[in-house]
Amino acid sequence: MMNLMPSQMLAVLLQPVERRYIKRDREGSHRHIWKDYFAENCTYPADYFHRRYQMRQELFLRILEDIEAYNEYFVQRKDCCGRLGCSSVQKMTTAIRILAYGLSTVHCDEYLKIGESTAIESLKRFCEVVIVLYEG
């Protein structure tokens, strides 16, 4: 790169960085979480939910409803290609697990099917909304 002229070097530096698209099954992940914890005959009982989320299921769902009503970021919508984005359950679960367990954002991808940048954004927005809604 040292042999390039300044204009050539600038052209190289201004090349757009390609992002690799990873086809995550976000809808399947949402269904899986719902079946595991929220469905009528869910996989895990209430005490498992409490242990894993550090709160009762009813509280989780109330907070979820409140943050969806306050900030449209948490409402699931389609992207420009028509694919459904992450659900509010996935985004809030990501934030809760990061806060409760000190997980890194990369650990949210396998079960929750949520990318690192979305995990960071979800955590940031979740904290902001919770502070606004519940600050005493």
C-alpha positions as CSV (number, residue, x, y, z in Angstrom):
1,M,0.0,0.0,0.0
2,M,3.0,2.3,0.5
3,N,3.7,2.2,-3.3
4,L,0.3,3.8,-4.0
5,M,-0.1,7.4,-4.9
6,P,-2.2,9.5,-2.4
7,S,-5.3,9.5,-4.6
8,Q,-5.0,5.7,-5.1
9,M,-4.6,5.2,-1.4
10,L,-7.6,7.3,-0.7
11,A,-9.6,5.2,-3.2
12,V,-8.6,2.0,-1.4
13,L,-9.5,3.4,2.0
14,L,-12.9,4.6,0.8
15,Q,-13.9,1.2,-0.6
16,P,-17.1,0.1,1.1
17,V,-16.7,-2.6,3.7
18,E,-18.7,-5.6,2.7
19,R,-20.9,-7.1,5.4
20,R,-21.6,-10.8,5.2
21,Y,-25.2,-11.7,5.5
22,I,-25.9,-14.6,7.8
23,K,-29.2,-16.2,7.3
24,R,-30.5,-16.6,10.8
25,D,-33.8,-18.3,11.4
26,R,-35.2,-15.4,13.5
27,E,-38.8,-16.5,13.2
28,G,-37.9,-20.0,14.2
29,S,-35.9,-18.7,17.2
30,H,-38.9,-16.6,18.3
31,R,-41.2,-19.7,18.1
32,H,-38.6,-21.7,20.0
33,I,-38.4,-19.2,22.8
34,W,-42.1,-18.9,23.0
35,K,-42.6,-22.7,23.1
36,D,-39.9,-23.0,25.8
37,Y,-41.2,-20.3,28.2
38,F,-44.5,-18.7,27.2
39,A,-46.8,-21.2,25.5
40,E,-49.6,-22.8,27.4
41,N,-47.8,-26.1,27.7
42,C,-44.3,-24.7,27.7
43,T,-41.1,-26.8,27.9
44,Y,-39.8,-25.2,31.1
45,P,-41.8,-24.6,34.2
46,A,-42.2,-21.2,36.0
47,D,-39.3,-21.8,38.4
48,Y,-36.9,-22.3,35.4
49,F,-38.1,-19.1,33.9
50,H,-37.5,-17.3,37.2
51,R,-34.1,-18.7,37.6
52,R,-33.0,-17.9,34.0
53,Y,-34.6,-14.5,33.7
54,Q,-34.3,-13.4,37.3
55,M,-38.0,-12.4,37.3
56,R,-41.4,-13.9,37.1
57,Q,-42.9,-14.5,33.7
58,E,-45.7,-12.1,34.4
59,L,-43.3,-9.3,35.1
60,F,-41.3,-10.0,32.0
61,L,-44.5,-9.9,29.8
62,R,-45.6,-6.6,31.5
63,I,-42.2,-5.0,30.9
64,L,-42.3,-6.3,27.3
65,E,-45.7,-4.8,26.7
66,D,-44.6,-1.4,28.2
67,I,-41.4,-1.2,26.1
68,E,-43.2,-2.1,22.9
69,A,-45.8,0.7,23.6
70,Y,-43.0,3.2,24.4
71,N,-40.4,2.5,21.7
72,E,-41.2,1.1,18.3
73,Y,-37.7,-0.4,18.0
74,F,-39.0,-3.3,20.0
75,V,-41.9,-4.0,17.7
76,Q,-41.2,-6.7,15.2
77,R,-41.3,-5.4,11.6
78,K,-40.1,-6.4,8.2
79,D,-36.8,-5.3,6.7
80,C,-36.3,-3.8,3.2
81,C,-36.2,-7.3,1.8
82,G,-39.5,-8.3,3.4
83,R,-37.9,-10.6,6.0
84,L,-39.2,-10.3,9.6
85,G,-36.7,-8.8,12.0
86,C,-36.0,-9.9,15.5
87,S,-39.1,-10.0,17.8
88,S,-39.5,-8.0,20.9
89,V,-39.1,-11.2,22.9
90,Q,-35.7,-11.9,21.3
91,K,-34.5,-8.3,21.8
92,M,-35.6,-8.2,25.5
93,T,-34.3,-11.7,26.2
94,T,-31.0,-10.6,24.8
95,A,-30.8,-7.5,27.0
96,I,-32.0,-9.5,30.1
97,R,-29.4,-12.2,29.6
98,I,-26.6,-9.8,29.1
99,L,-27.5,-7.9,32.2
100,A,-28.4,-11.0,34.4
101,Y,-25.4,-13.2,33.4
102,G,-22.9,-10.8,32.0
103,L,-23.0,-12.6,28.7
104,S,-21.1,-11.1,25.8
105,T,-23.2,-10.1,22.8
106,V,-21.7,-12.8,20.6
107,H,-23.3,-15.5,22.9
108,C,-26.8,-14.3,22.0
109,D,-26.5,-15.5,18.4
110,E,-26.7,-19.3,18.9
111,Y,-30.1,-19.6,20.7
112,L,-31.6,-16.2,20.1
113,K,-30.4,-15.8,16.5
114,I,-29.6,-12.2,17.0
115,G,-26.4,-10.6,15.6
116,E,-23.8,-8.8,17.8
117,S,-24.7,-5.2,16.6
118,T,-28.5,-5.9,17.2
119,A,-27.7,-7.3,20.6
120,I,-25.7,-4.2,21.5
121,E,-28.5,-1.9,20.2
122,S,-31.2,-3.9,22.0
123,L,-29.3,-3.7,25.3
124,K,-28.7,0.0,24.9
125,R,-32.4,0.8,24.0
126,F,-33.7,-1.6,26.6
127,C,-31.8,0.2,29.4
128,E,-32.8,3.6,28.1
129,V,-36.5,2.7,28.0
130,V,-36.5,1.0,31.4
131,I,-34.9,4.0,33.0
132,V,-37.5,6.4,31.4
133,L,-40.5,4.2,32.2
134,Y,-39.6,3.0,35.7
135,E,-37.2,5.5,37.2
136,G,-38.8,6.5,40.6
